[in-house]
């Protein structure tokens, strides 16, 4: 996948917490995001994501998670936690639209990212959400 | 001990970090990336084996010993040693183990410092094992 390299205007780079229990998907998406200039922190499930989000030494700007995960929590639970506890963090959930359209609209800032998705779609979504947040400041 | 690693060898080396503690894995991965390595993160041996099955090249296996999942770090090391004979294997552990001969190339004791970790990786990569 060819990555765009025009994300250099934002210093320091924004941090994306990538939550996915498929290691091959996770490493491919993480590599793309890093090529686009983002700092990426990886989590295998929602429990790991919460450990990272509650670490005072880690600053996260965007959480990108699959809805269906192998742990006790799903992506909706994680998104709900982020909305309630980290209001400055944007959340993007990825899942089949049929399963998540209505539910995701309640916990995502911008609705679900339909699977399968191209990595560029994710980057576009991140940019849109961060731009909208910056405009509100 | 300070071990210098050339930019070329750092850029070419891929380190597979296998650790079930997300924060420890994150810190190790970030330090290794900052040092110029390509880093793949796996939470257990099963994820690491999925990486191997995908035929993704790995130069260094950096693995915890005690992990949940179907195998511990030593069982993973045995598989890596068999499938990737040129790969270097480093284990991270809070305990001292007696490895079987030839299984592990180096070990770092938890809690380790960043210089200790980077030195262990660089020292092994500095040894040419292409002919072995």
Interface residues (C-beta under 8 A of the other chain):
Chain A: X23 X24 X26 X27 X41 X42 X43 X44 X48 X51 X52 X55 X58
Chain B: X22 X23 X25 X26 X29 X40 X41 X42 X43 X47 X50 X51 X54 X56
